[in-house]
């Protein structure tokens, strides 16, 4: 047999399914299919878990930003509460002329 005929018989055996029956792999096809299904499910599970972890990380960043915003607003409101409390105390004492500034501060330039 020449190399060309051997090569042709191997190609036709491989693509025609003769190689599978000759080696006895056809009896193992259900097991091979089962292994393929298991590997495919494992890959899909890993991709799903990775997607969920990315979503969790994204949500954690958003929650952290919202916490920072909440604390900033809380500090602003606490400062306003203290200002009004101090103003009430000053008005209640009656013997002070202190009050909140009406105009913004001005810069004094010295030459």
MDTraj code that builds the backbone (N, CA, C; nanometers):
import mdtraj as md
import numpy as np

residues = "UNK UNK UNK UNK UNK UNK UNK UNK UNK UNK UNK UNK UNK UNK UNK UNK UNK UNK UNK UNK UNK UNK UNK UNK UNK UNK UNK UNK UNK UNK UNK UNK UNK UNK UNK UNK UNK UNK UNK UNK UNK UNK UNK UNK UNK UNK UNK UNK UNK UNK UNK UNK UNK UNK UNK UNK UNK UNK UNK UNK UNK UNK UNK UNK UNK UNK UNK UNK UNK UNK UNK UNK UNK UNK UNK UNK UNK UNK UNK UNK UNK UNK UNK UNK UNK UNK UNK UNK UNK UNK UNK UNK UNK UNK UNK UNK UNK UNK UNK UNK UNK UNK UNK UNK UNK UNK UNK UNK UNK UNK UNK".split()
xyz = np.array([
    [0.0833, -0.1177, 0.0000],
    [0.0000, 0.0000, 0.0000],
    [0.0875, 0.1237, 0.0000],
    [0.0483, 0.2172, -0.0783],
    [0.1270, 0.3401, -0.0856],
    [0.0844, 0.4345, 0.0266],
    [0.1652, 0.5352, 0.0476],
    [0.1377, 0.6331, 0.1521],
    [0.0074, 0.7067, 0.1253],
    [-0.0161, 0.7374, -0.0027],
    [-0.1381, 0.8095, -0.0384],
    [-0.2627, 0.7257, -0.0090],
    [-0.2596, 0.5974, -0.0393],
    [-0.3763, 0.5121, -0.0136],
    [-0.3956, 0.4891, 0.1366],
    [-0.2854, 0.4793, 0.2122],
    [-0.2970, 0.4650, 0.3574],
    [-0.3596, 0.5911, 0.4185],
    [-0.3120, 0.7048, 0.3709],
    [-0.3645, 0.8315, 0.4205],
    [-0.5128, 0.8466, 0.3868],
    [-0.5501, 0.8093, 0.2655],
    [-0.6918, 0.8174, 0.2244],
    [-0.7779, 0.7217, 0.3056],
    [-0.7283, 0.6016, 0.3309],
    [-0.8075, 0.5061, 0.4089],
    [-0.8210, 0.5534, 0.5538],
    [-0.7170, 0.6178, 0.6063],
    [-0.7252, 0.6695, 0.7435],
    [-0.8266, 0.7839, 0.7513],
    [-0.8218, 0.8772, 0.6535],
    [-0.9173, 0.9888, 0.6509],
    [-1.0605, 0.9389, 0.6364],
    [-1.0830, 0.8453, 0.5456],
    [-1.2193, 0.7941, 0.5281],
    [-1.2642, 0.7159, 0.6503],
    [-1.1728, 0.6455, 0.7148],
    [-1.2072, 0.5715, 0.8376],
    [-1.2377, 0.6673, 0.9519],
    [-1.1595, 0.7739, 0.9610],
    [-1.1792, 0.8698, 1.0699],
    [-1.3093, 0.9469, 1.0532],
    [-1.3300, 1.0043, 0.9340],
    [-1.4498, 1.0851, 0.9115],
    [-1.5735, 1.0013, 0.8840],
    [-1.5571, 0.8796, 0.8439],
    [-1.6714, 0.7926, 0.8174],
    [-1.7189, 0.7187, 0.9402],
    [-1.6388, 0.7207, 1.0483],
    [-1.6782, 0.6529, 1.1712],
    [-1.6219, 0.5123, 1.1815],
    [-1.5474, 0.4669, 1.0816],
    [-1.4901, 0.3331, 1.0871],
    [-1.3847, 0.3206, 1.1946],
    [-1.3127, 0.4258, 1.2223],
    [-1.2097, 0.4230, 1.3262],
    [-1.2725, 0.4035, 1.4640],
    [-1.3884, 0.4604, 1.4832],
    [-1.4569, 0.4474, 1.6124],
    [-1.5009, 0.3034, 1.6352],
    [-1.5601, 0.2414, 1.5345],
    [-1.6067, 0.1032, 1.5499],
    [-1.4902, 0.0059, 1.5538],
    [-1.3848, 0.0360, 1.4855],
    [-1.2683, -0.0526, 1.4824],
    [-1.1994, -0.0579, 1.6185],
    [-1.1921, 0.0545, 1.6873],
    [-1.1276, 0.0603, 1.8186],
    [-1.2242, 0.0240, 1.9324],
    [-1.3504, 0.0109, 1.9068],
    [-1.4481, -0.0246, 2.0092],
    [-1.4946, 0.0937, 2.0921],
    [-1.4764, 0.2128, 2.0382],
    [-1.5166, 0.3332, 2.1110],
    [-1.6680, 0.3493, 2.1072],
    [-1.7351, 0.2882, 2.0109],
    [-1.8801, 0.3056, 1.9994],
    [-1.9532, 0.2538, 2.1231],
    [-1.8940, 0.1584, 2.1957],
    [-1.9569, 0.1100, 2.3193],
    [-1.9441, 0.2122, 2.4318],
    [-1.8438, 0.3009, 2.4217],
    [-1.8191, 0.4001, 2.5262],
    [-1.8838, 0.5360, 2.4970],
    [-1.9530, 0.5490, 2.3849],
    [-2.0117, 0.6771, 2.3483],
    [-2.1083, 0.7343, 2.4529],
    [-2.1941, 0.6539, 2.5166],
    [-2.2793, 0.7127, 2.6218],
    [-2.1965, 0.7721, 2.7369],
    [-2.0892, 0.7040, 2.7765],
    [-2.0045, 0.7560, 2.8837],
    [-1.9317, 0.8830, 2.8395],
    [-1.8839, 0.8857, 2.7163],
    [-1.8163, 1.0044, 2.6637],
    [-1.9141, 1.1214, 2.6572],
    [-2.0364, 1.0961, 2.6138],
    [-2.1387, 1.1995, 2.6094],
    [-2.1704, 1.2502, 2.7502],
    [-2.1788, 1.1591, 2.8467],
    [-2.2041, 1.1961, 2.9859],
    [-2.0908, 1.2846, 3.0392],
    [-1.9669, 1.2476, 3.0105],
    [-1.8520, 1.3291, 3.0538],
    [-1.8568, 1.4669, 2.9888],
    [-1.8935, 1.4729, 2.8622],
    [-1.9046, 1.6009, 2.7927],
    [-2.0101, 1.6896, 2.8597],
    [-2.1230, 1.6301, 2.8952],
    [-2.2294, 1.7054, 2.9620],
    [-2.1807, 1.7567, 3.0979],
    [-2.1113, 1.6725, 3.1745],
    [-2.0616, 1.7148, 3.3054],
    [-1.9609, 1.8292, 3.2930],
    [-1.8704, 1.8193, 3.1993],
    [-1.7704, 1.9250, 3.1793],
    [-1.8392, 2.0544, 3.1361],
    [-1.9379, 2.0431, 3.0477],
    [-2.0104, 2.1623, 3.0032],
    [-2.0851, 2.2284, 3.1192],
    [-2.1491, 2.1476, 3.2029],
    [-2.2195, 2.2020, 3.3186],
    [-2.1232, 2.2691, 3.4158],
    [-2.0066, 2.2103, 3.4363],
    [-1.9056, 2.2685, 3.5258],
    [-1.8585, 2.4040, 3.4723],
    [-1.8358, 2.4148, 3.3440],
    [-1.7928, 2.5411, 3.2851],
    [-1.9023, 2.6475, 3.2963],
    [-2.0250, 2.6089, 3.2688],
    [-2.1351, 2.7043, 3.2793],
    [-2.1539, 2.7505, 3.4232],
    [-2.1401, 2.6588, 3.5196],
    [-2.1528, 2.6948, 3.6607],
    [-2.0439, 2.7943, 3.6999],
    [-1.9209, 2.7691, 3.6566],
    [-1.8108, 2.8596, 3.6878],
    [-1.8330, 2.9982, 3.6300],
    [-1.8821, 3.0064, 3.5080],
    [-1.9104, 3.1362, 3.4464],
    [-2.0247, 3.2078, 3.5171],
    [-2.1252, 3.1336, 3.5585],
    [-2.2381, 3.1937, 3.6301],
    [-2.1924, 3.2506, 3.7640],
    [-2.1104, 3.1720, 3.8375],
    [-2.0607, 3.2180, 3.9671],
    [-1.9728, 3.3416, 3.9498],
    [-1.8882, 3.3416, 3.8487],
    [-1.8019, 3.4573, 3.8231],
    [-1.8848, 3.5817, 3.7909],
    [-1.9907, 3.5647, 3.7149],
    [-2.0793, 3.6765, 3.6822],
    [-2.1453, 3.7309, 3.8086],
    [-2.1908, 3.6429, 3.8954],
    [-2.2550, 3.6854, 4.0198],
    [-2.1553, 3.7566, 4.1113],
    [-2.0314, 3.7071, 4.1172],
    [-1.9301, 3.7723, 4.2014],
    [-1.8986, 3.9124, 4.1490],
    [-1.8944, 3.9287, 4.0181],
    [-1.8711, 4.0617, 3.9609],
    [-1.9874, 4.1546, 3.9961],
    [-2.1088, 4.1035, 3.9918],
    [-2.2259, 4.1831, 4.0283],
    [-2.2218, 4.2222, 4.1761],
    [-2.1798, 4.1292, 4.2613],
    [-2.1697, 4.1580, 4.4047],
    [-2.0651, 4.2659, 4.4300],
    [-1.9505, 4.2572, 4.3628],
    [-1.8465, 4.3591, 4.3790],
    [-1.8962, 4.4954, 4.3328],
    [-1.9683, 4.4986, 4.2231],
    [-2.0238, 4.6239, 4.1721],
    [-2.1223, 4.6828, 4.2737],
    [-2.2087, 4.5982, 4.3282],
    [-2.3062, 4.6453, 4.4266],
    [-2.2375, 4.6922, 4.5552],
    [-2.1277, 4.6248, 4.5957],
    [-2.0536, 4.6681, 4.7140],
    [-1.9962, 4.8079, 4.6945],
    [-1.9461, 4.8370, 4.5751],
    [-1.8931, 4.9703, 4.5473],
    [-2.0040, 5.0756, 4.5554],
    [-2.1200, 5.0434, 4.5003],
    [-2.2331, 5.1366, 4.5049],
    [-2.2775, 5.1595, 4.6497],
    [-2.2823, 5.0534, 4.7294],
    [-2.3221, 5.0660, 4.8698],
    [-2.2218, 5.1527, 4.9451],
    [-2.0927, 5.1347, 4.9176],
    [-1.9909, 5.2155, 4.9842],
    [-2.0064, 5.3631, 4.9492],
    [-2.0342, 5.3932, 4.8215],
    [-2.0567, 5.5321, 4.7808],
    [-2.1801, 5.5911, 4.8501],
    [-2.2850, 5.5112, 4.8620],
    [-2.4061, 5.5587, 4.9291],
    [-2.3824, 5.5823, 5.0786],
    [-2.2995, 5.4980, 5.1407],
    [-2.2662, 5.5190, 5.2816],
    [-2.1910, 5.6496, 5.3007],
    [-2.0956, 5.6763, 5.2118],
    [-2.0189, 5.8008, 5.2199],
    [-2.1131, 5.9208, 5.2046],
    [-2.2020, 5.9127, 5.1066],
    [-2.2975, 6.0215, 5.0850],
    [-2.3874, 6.0405, 5.2071],
    [-2.4304, 5.9310, 5.2679],
    [-2.5147, 5.9384, 5.3875],
    [-2.4406, 6.0069, 5.5017],
    [-2.3149, 5.9686, 5.5236],
    [-2.2389, 6.0280, 5.6336],
    [-2.2134, 6.1770, 5.6095],
    [-2.1902, 6.2152, 5.4839],
    [-2.1724, 6.3579, 5.4535],
    [-2.2996, 6.4362, 5.4850],
    [-2.4138, 6.3836, 5.4439],
    [-2.5410, 6.4512, 5.4724],
    [-2.5683, 6.4554, 5.6228],
    [-2.5353, 6.3473, 5.6908],
    [-2.5550, 6.3418, 5.8346],
    [-2.4698, 6.4473, 5.9055],
    [-2.3449, 6.4624, 5.8630],
    [-2.2587, 6.5641, 5.9228],
    [-2.3108, 6.7052, 5.8950],
    [-2.3582, 6.7282, 5.7722],
    [-2.4154, 6.8594, 5.7382],
    [-2.5364, 6.8906, 5.8262],
    [-2.6252, 6.7935, 5.8429],
    [-2.7450, 6.8151, 5.9252],
    [-2.7096, 6.8328, 6.0722],
    [-2.6096, 6.7588, 6.1192],
    [-2.5667, 6.7748, 6.2578],
    [-2.5105, 6.9143, 6.2797],
    [-2.4328, 6.9645, 6.1836],
    [-2.3790, 7.1001, 6.1929],
    [-2.4895, 7.2031, 6.1943],
    [-2.5923, 7.1846, 6.1132],
    [-2.7056, 7.2777, 6.1136],
    [-2.7794, 7.2731, 6.2458],
    [-2.7919, 7.1539, 6.3022],
    [-2.8607, 7.1393, 6.4293],
    [-2.7839, 7.2119, 6.5399],
    [-2.6537, 7.2018, 6.5403],
    [-2.5745, 7.2698, 6.6425],
    [-2.5827, 7.4215, 6.6260],
    [-2.5828, 7.4692, 6.5022],
    [-2.5916, 7.6136, 6.4787],
    [-2.7233, 7.6686, 6.5328],
    [-2.8324, 7.6001, 6.5026],
    [-2.9620, 7.6491, 6.5510],
    [-2.9695, 7.6377, 6.7033],
    [-2.9093, 7.5356, 6.7588],
    [-2.9090, 7.5197, 6.9046],
    [-2.8313, 7.6336, 6.9710],
    [-2.7173, 7.6688, 6.9146],
    [-2.6362, 7.7782, 6.9694],
    [-2.7081, 7.9117, 6.9537],
    [-2.7720, 7.9326, 6.8378],
    [-2.8473, 8.0574, 6.8191],
    [-2.9602, 8.0693, 6.9208],
    [-3.0283, 7.9579, 6.9475],
    [-3.1360, 7.9603, 7.0469],
    [-3.0809, 7.9908, 7.1859],
    [-2.9655, 7.9352, 7.2187],
    [-2.9049, 7.9616, 7.3488],
    [-2.8656, 8.1084, 7.3610],
    [-2.8116, 8.1659, 7.2521],
    [-2.7728, 8.3076, 7.2561],
    [-2.8950, 8.3986, 7.2710],
    [-2.9999, 8.3672, 7.1969],
    [-3.1218, 8.4477, 7.2069],
    [-3.1842, 8.4291, 7.3451],
    [-3.1755, 8.3091, 7.3971],
    [-3.2341, 8.2819, 7.5283],
    [-3.1629, 8.3545, 7.6407],
    [-3.0328, 8.3751, 7.6273],
    [-2.9597, 8.4453, 7.7341],
    [-2.9968, 8.5928, 7.7364],
    [-3.0309, 8.6492, 7.6209],
    [-3.0821, 8.7848, 7.6143],
    [-2.9794, 8.8953, 7.6258],
    [-2.8614, 8.8717, 7.6725],
    [-2.7657, 8.9793, 7.6899],
    [-2.6488, 8.9687, 7.5913],
    [-2.6766, 8.9268, 7.4669],
    [-2.5739, 8.9226, 7.3637],
    [-2.6296, 8.9785, 7.2340],
    [-2.5417, 9.0340, 7.1560],
    [-2.5831, 9.0880, 7.0264],
    [-2.5274, 9.0037, 6.9122],
    [-2.4784, 8.8869, 6.9427],
    [-2.4236, 8.7996, 6.8380],
    [-2.5366, 8.7426, 6.7531],
    [-2.5107, 8.7340, 6.6243],
    [-2.6079, 8.6733, 6.5326],
    [-2.5308, 8.6195, 6.4118],
    [-2.5974, 8.5427, 6.3310],
    [-2.5340, 8.4855, 6.2124],
    [-2.5031, 8.5960, 6.1125],
    [-2.3928, 8.5872, 6.0402],
    [-2.3584, 8.6926, 5.9450],
    [-2.4610, 8.7005, 5.8325],
    [-2.4912, 8.8230, 5.7919],
    [-2.5882, 8.8431, 5.6844],
    [-2.5197, 8.8485, 5.5490],
    [-2.3978, 8.8999, 5.5458],
    [-2.3227, 8.9117, 5.4198],
    [-2.2032, 8.8160, 5.4223],
    [-2.1611, 8.7727, 5.3058],
    [-2.0439, 8.6849, 5.3022],
    [-1.9177, 8.7619, 5.3435],
    [-1.8159, 8.6938, 5.3907],
    [-1.6944, 8.7621, 5.4332],
    [-1.6254, 8.8308, 5.3156],
    [-1.5544, 8.9409, 5.3475],
    [-1.4825, 9.0144, 5.2449],
    [-1.3333, 9.0028, 5.2717],
    [-1.2561, 9.0093, 5.1649],
    [-1.1120, 9.0014, 5.1769],
    [-1.0554, 9.1420, 5.1959],
    [-0.9713, 9.1547, 5.2942],
    [-0.9074, 9.2837, 5.3210],
    [-0.7680, 9.2796, 5.2616],
    [-0.7386, 9.3732, 5.1754],
    [-0.6087, 9.3791, 5.1093],
    [-0.5278, 9.4888, 5.1777],
    [-0.4121, 9.4523, 5.2264],
    [-0.3237, 9.5491, 5.2922],
    [-0.2057, 9.5760, 5.1999],
    [-0.1813, 9.7068, 5.1748],
    [-0.0718, 9.7432, 5.0844],
    [0.0489, 9.7850, 5.1604],
])
top = md.Topology()
chain = top.add_chain()
for i, resn in enumerate(residues, 1):
    res = top.add_residue(resn, chain, resSeq=i)
    for name in ("N", "CA", "C"):
        top.add_atom(name, md.element.get_by_symbol(name[0]), res)
traj = md.Trajectory(xyz[None], top)
